[in-house]
Amino acid sequence: MKRWVPYITGLLLSAALHSYAQAPDSLFRAANRLYDQNRYAEALDAYNRILQSGYEAPELYLNMGNAAYQLNRKGQAVYYYEKALRMDPHLTAARNNLEMARRGLIDRFTPLPRGFFHRIYSGYAGLLDLHAWGWMSLLSIWLALAFGVAYLLVQRPKHKRLFFGLAVVLLILWALSYAGYAGARSRAAVSYGIVQAQESTRYTSPSLAAETDGKIHEGAKVRILKRQKDWLEVQTADGNTFWIPANDVWILE
């Protein structure tokens, strides 16, 4: 009997893991049925339960954004579409729905102009994610070193030329991939948030007694500059900087 214990344990563990893997999928289908029945609040609650179980997917955030949009929760809709695009920048439905949600926002900010080279470099760094640039950089430098060693060890001139040329090409590839990695790392280090309060007062310092500088409204995207207790120093796309209560913003992580 004892010899069967490991096999039985393995089968039970496999069944448990299979059941766990199926659970989010079943919940997702159930939530989608609620959405199709126009029960948007219940659907959003169901999607949230999936999220709280530790499961994430761009399609999940997309559907959460759709449900929030139908409920006229503009800030949540923008937040969830942004989350979907962070996981999958090529998710066209999320990009289109985000643009549609933004058209209904109160605040419109004109971005500060960026230089030509800054736009080119930013676009280049955005071609791949941080991990892909990192792996490409490591692989190219190790291959360049390997071909460099091979160049020193071989004797035939044609082999030396071959390995020298390959080493140079890999060094150039390393420089390009490291530049992409540095740019992607800089982008990843920048933190953004979406305003959730219908209307939040802009303060000149982190205090309710400070001077005010107008309002910012639900759905606005802000760059997080600094956190101080229950306050956030933020910047809008047009370059304006101010403080707002931290509870008014959902940070994109």
Secondary structure, 3 states (H helix, E strand, C coil): CHHHHHHHHHHHHHHHHHHHHHHHHHHHHHHHHHHHCCCHHHHHHHHHHHHHCCCCCHHHHHHHHHHHHHCCCHHHHHHHHHHHHHHCCCCHHHHHHHHHHHCCCCCCCCCCCCCHHHHHHHHHHCCCCHHHHHHHHHHHHHHHHHHHHHHHHCCCHHHHHHHHHHHHHHHHHHHHHHHHHHHHHHHHHCEEEEECCCEEEEECCCCCCCCEEEEEECCCEEEEEEEECCEEEEECCCCCEEEEEHHHEEEEC
